Amino acid sequence: MTTEPTTPPPRTTGSSFTRRGFLGLTSAAVAGVGLSACTGGGASTGSGATAAATNNLRVFTYEGDETIDLFKAQMKAFDQQAGTTTTVESLPGSGAAVYPDKLRTQLLGGKGPDVWRIWGGQIGAPFAKAKQALDLSPYYSKFGWDSKINTAAISGMTFDGVKSGVPFVSLGIGAWYNKSLLAKAGVSGPPTTYAELEAMNDKLVAVGVTPCGLGGKYGWDIMRLFEYLLEHTAGPELHDKLLTGAESWDRPEVVEAFALFKKWQDKKWLPQGALGLDPADIEPAYVQGKTAYTITGPWTEAASILSAKKNPAGFGSFELPTDQSPARHSGFVEGYMINAKSGNADKAAELIDFIVKPATQKALQVSASTVKGAEPDAKSLPLSYEWSQKYGSNPFYTIQDQAFPKKQADQYFSVQSDILQGSVTPDAAAKKMQEIVSAWAKG
Amino acid sequence: MATVAIARSKPGATRRPAKKGAKRGGKWSPWLFALPALVVYVAFLVYPAVSSLWFSLTDWDGLSATYNFVGLDNYAKLPSDPVVATAVRNNLIWTIVTIIVPTVIGLALAIALNGKVHGKPILRMVFYTPAVLPLVSIASIWGWLYNPQYGAINSFLRLIGLDGLAQPWLGQDSTALWAVMVPAIWLRTGFPMLLYLAALQGIPNELYEAATVDGASRWQQFWHVTMPGLRPAHYIVLALSLIDSFKVFDMIYAMTYGGPGTATQVMGTWMYANVFQYYQAGYGTAIAVVITLVAIAVGIPYVRSQTREAS
C-alpha cells in the first residue's frame, strides 16, 4: 500500500490565475498602449550628448516642390566646396501648424537635424529657450553676419538676447490679385484707402466673384485679414502694444476690428465656409480665377503663379491700405538654427554662411532676402521684385501667430472662429482676447 | 497494487529525462520562453508608460532637459480647462455614434449579403474597401466632398433644388463633428459586416427550418435564432469598435485640425496639442493618463465577460 504513488493535488489556483492574469495583463497592455503613445521621447530629456563629428550634415526644411530642387542643388554645391555630404529633408505645405511638431519630435528622438529652417518670433523661440538651438553669437562674429544681414531681421531671431538663428528671408504680406477679375468688376487699379477696398469687394461680389480667398482650417491664414483690420482700426502704436499685452484688448478699436471682420464674412467678401477651408486649397484660387485676391507673401509667385505656368503679367500685388501713418504691412522672418547637439556645428555654420551669400540667395530665388545684394531677380520673379521695390522698405508689424505662443494663438483663432460664426459679439470677443493676452503676459 | 504501481511507473521512467530538464530550468522555464516578448513589452510599452506617468507629475515643456515635480497640479487643472469639457463631450458622442451606427449597418449588410444576392463578392468588396484605404486619403476625399463651394455634396444639394441645405459642413461648430463622423462610419462599416457575415454562415440552417415549422416570423427568427447565434461576433465587434473609438485622433486631425476653434477637439487631439504644440508635455501627459484610465475602466467589464465566457 505504501508503494502506491501519491497523486499531487490539483492546482486549484491555476484557473483563477488565468482569469486574473488575463484581466491584469489586458489592463496593463491597454495602459501601456495608451500611455506610451504620449511621450516616447521622455528618455532623451536627460541626454545632452553631442554627436560625434563627421562630414555628414542633415538639413530639415519646409521648401515647397517648386523650390526644393534649387535648394538641393545649392546643398550639392556646398558639399563640393566643403567636402561634406548634406542630406535634405523637407516637409512642405502645412505651414507653422505641423512642421515645428515634427522638428521637436526629431530633436527629442536624439536624431535631430544639424541645421533646420524655422520661423522667427514665438515659433522659433521654444527651441532657443529649451537650448535645443545653439547660441550662434561666435559665428556671427566669425562670419560677420551682423554687417551682412538686415538688423531688424536679426532681432526676429534673437531670443532673450541670444542670437539663436540666422534670418535669410524677411517676408511682407499683402494682397495678391488676379488682374482680369478686377477688370471684370470694373476696378481700374488696386485700392489706396480702406473705403476703396470695401468698394472693390462690393463690385466683385456684384459680378459673382468671391473677393478674398482665405481659409480658416489652421487659423493662421484667416488671421491675416483680422490683423490687417486691427492695424487699420488701432494704428501702428496701439497695435504693437496690444501684441505685447501692454494695452488692453477690451477697447473700441479692437471691437471695431472684430465687427469689420464679421462684416467681411456677412457681405460674402470671404469664401462660403471659409473657416473649414484648407489654406493650401483656397490661397491659389486667385490664380485659378475662382477668387479675386488673397492675402499672402511674395512666395506665392513661385508657389502658385509660376508653378501653374501662368504669366506673372496677369497678376499683381498691393499693400493693404490701412489709412494709417506710417503705412505698414504684416511681416515675419525665417532663418536657420543649428542643433546644440550637432557634432558638426562648425560645418553647419559654414553651410548657413553659404546659404546667406548673395549668390546663393539669388540661386535659391529668395523673394525677400535679408542679405544685401540679393534682391529678387526682376526677370525670373517680376512680381516679387515689384513688391520689394514698392513696399519692401515699409515697416511691418509682427504677424500675429509669431507674436503669440502657439497656445495663445490657437485661443485667438478660436475667438476669430466664434466671431465669424456669430456665436460671440465683437464686444465679447474683445473681452475674451484681453483675458487670453493678459493671462499670457502675466505668466 | 504493486503491479499497478510498476505499470504506472513505466511511463514515468521514459519521461525522466524531460523531468530532469524541467528541473534544470525549474519554475523559471516559462519566463525564459517569454523573455524575448517581455523585453520588447517592457522596453516599448511599460517603460514609456511609466515615464509618461512620471512626466504627468512634472511641468516638463517637452523640449528642455530640466523640469520640476509639481505633484497632481496637472490633474487639478483638468476640470477647469474648457477644452477638456468639449473634448470629453465629443469623445462620448463619437464613441456612441461610431459604435452603434457601423455595427447596425454592418449587421444589416451582412444579413442582406448572406441571402441570395447577385454579385455578392463584388458587393462585399465595395463595402469593405473603405476599411483598407489610408485614413489621410479618406480625409482628403471627404474634405473635397464637403467643400462648401465646389464640393460634390453641396453641388448635389443645389442641383436638386435644396440650396438651403448646402452648408459649410466642416466650417461651423454645429455640423463639423457630425461631418467628420460620416466618413468614420463609412470606413468602419466593412469590418463588422465581414465578421457578421462569417458568423451568420456558422448558424445551422436547421435552426431556421425548425423555427419556420414552429411558425416563427422572419422578425422572430432574427431575434431568437440569428441574434443569439451572433453573440460571439457581437463581443468581438463591440470590443474592437470600442478600442477604435477611444483611439480617435487621425480623422479629426486631418479633417478639421480640432476646429473650427476647438469645436471638434477630442481628448486625443487635445493631448497631442498640449504635448507637441503648446510645449506643455506634463499637462498633456496627464490627459493621456486620464484617457488610459477611462479606457481601462470601460474595458474591464468586457474582459471579465470574455474570461467568464471562456471558463
Contacts between the chains, C-beta under 8 A, distances in Angstrom:
chain1	res1	chain2	res2	distance
A	1	B	1	6.5
A	3	B	1	7.3
A	3	B	2	5.8
A	3	B	5	5.0
A	4	B	1	5.8
A	4	B	4	7.5
A	4	B	5	5.6
A	5	B	5	6.4
A	5	B	8	6.5
A	5	B	9	7.4
A	15	B	311	6.4
A	18	B	307	7.8
A	18	B	311	7.8
A	19	B	307	4.4
A	19	B	308	8.0
A	19	B	311	6.3
A	22	B	303	7.0
A	22	B	307	5.5
A	23	B	300	7.1
A	23	B	303	5.2
A	23	B	304	6.6
A	23	B	307	6.3
A	26	B	299	7.1
A	26	B	303	4.9
A	27	B	296	5.1
A	27	B	299	7.1
A	27	B	300	6.7
A	27	B	303	7.3
A	28	B	46	7.7
A	29	B	45	7.1
A	30	B	292	6.9
A	30	B	295	5.5
A	30	B	296	5.4
A	30	B	299	5.6
A	31	B	49	6.0
A	31	B	292	5.2
A	31	B	296	6.1
A	32	B	41	7.4
A	32	B	45	3.3
A	32	B	46	5.8
A	32	B	48	7.7
A	32	B	49	4.5
A	33	B	45	6.6
A	34	B	49	7.7
A	34	B	288	6.4
A	34	B	291	5.8
A	34	B	292	3.3
A	34	B	295	5.7
A	35	B	48	6.7
A	35	B	49	3.7
A	35	B	50	7.9
A	35	B	52	4.2
A	35	B	53	6.3
A	35	B	285	7.9
A	35	B	288	5.8
A	35	B	289	6.5
A	35	B	292	5.4
A	36	B	44	6.8
A	36	B	45	5.2
A	36	B	48	3.6
A	36	B	49	5.0
A	36	B	52	6.7
A	37	B	288	6.9
A	38	B	48	7.8
A	38	B	52	4.7
A	38	B	271	6.6
A	38	B	275	6.2
A	38	B	284	6.9
A	38	B	285	5.2
A	38	B	288	3.8
A	39	B	48	6.9
A	39	B	51	6.8
A	39	B	52	5.0
A	39	B	55	5.6
A	39	B	62	7.5
A	39	B	275	6.4
A	39	B	281	6.1
A	39	B	285	5.7
A	39	B	288	7.9
A	40	B	48	5.4
A	41	B	62	7.7
A	42	B	48	6.8
A	42	B	51	4.1
A	42	B	52	6.8
A	42	B	54	7.7
A	42	B	55	5.7
A	43	B	47	7.9
A	43	B	51	6.7
A	45	B	60	6.9
A	45	B	64	7.5
A	45	B	65	5.6
A	45	B	66	8.0
A	45	B	67	7.3
A	46	B	65	6.6
A	48	B	65	5.8
A	97	B	257	6.9
A	100	B	277	7.5
A	101	B	276	4.4
A	101	B	277	6.0
A	104	B	62	6.8
A	104	B	63	6.2
A	104	B	276	6.5
A	105	B	276	7.2
A	107	B	63	7.2
A	108	B	62	7.3
A	108	B	63	7.3
A	126	B	61	7.3
A	126	B	63	5.9
A	126	B	279	5.2
A	127	B	63	7.0
A	129	B	64	7.6
A	130	B	61	6.5
A	130	B	63	3.5
A	130	B	64	4.2
A	130	B	65	7.8
A	130	B	279	7.9
A	131	B	64	7.1
A	131	B	65	7.3
A	132	B	63	5.9
A	210	B	149	7.8
A	216	B	171	7.0
A	216	B	259	7.1
A	216	B	260	6.5
A	217	B	170	8.0
A	217	B	256	7.2
A	217	B	257	5.7
A	217	B	259	6.7
A	218	B	257	5.7
A	218	B	259	7.9
A	219	B	259	7.0
A	271	B	148	7.3
A	271	B	149	6.0
A	272	B	148	4.4
A	272	B	149	5.5
A	272	B	168	5.9
A	273	B	147	7.8
A	273	B	148	3.2
A	273	B	149	7.4
A	273	B	167	7.5
A	273	B	168	2.3
A	273	B	169	7.4
A	273	B	170	7.3
A	273	B	171	3.7
A	273	B	172	7.4
A	274	B	168	7.8
A	274	B	171	6.6
A	275	B	168	6.9
A	275	B	171	3.9
A	275	B	172	6.9
A	275	B	259	7.1
A	275	B	260	4.4
A	276	B	146	7.2
A	276	B	148	7.0
A	276	B	168	5.4
A	276	B	169	7.0
A	276	B	170	3.4
A	276	B	171	2.8
A	276	B	172	7.5
A	276	B	176	7.0
A	276	B	256	7.1
A	276	B	259	7.8
A	276	B	260	6.6
A	277	B	147	7.4
A	277	B	148	7.6
A	277	B	171	6.9
A	278	B	143	6.9
A	281	B	147	7.6
A	290	B	149	7.9
A	405	B	278	7.5
A	405	B	279	7.9
A	406	B	277	5.1
A	406	B	278	5.6
A	406	B	279	7.7
A	407	B	277	7.6
A	407	B	278	4.0
A	407	B	280	7.3
A	410	B	262	7.8
A	410	B	273	7.3
A	410	B	277	7.8
A	410	B	278	7.8
A	413	B	259	7.5
A	413	B	261	6.9
A	414	B	259	7.8
A	414	B	261	3.6
A	414	B	262	5.5
A	415	B	261	7.8
A	417	B	173	7.9
A	417	B	259	6.4
A	417	B	260	4.2
A	417	B	261	3.7
A	417	B	263	7.7
A	418	B	261	6.0
A	421	B	172	5.7
A	421	B	173	6.1
A	421	B	260	6.9
A	423	B	173	7.0
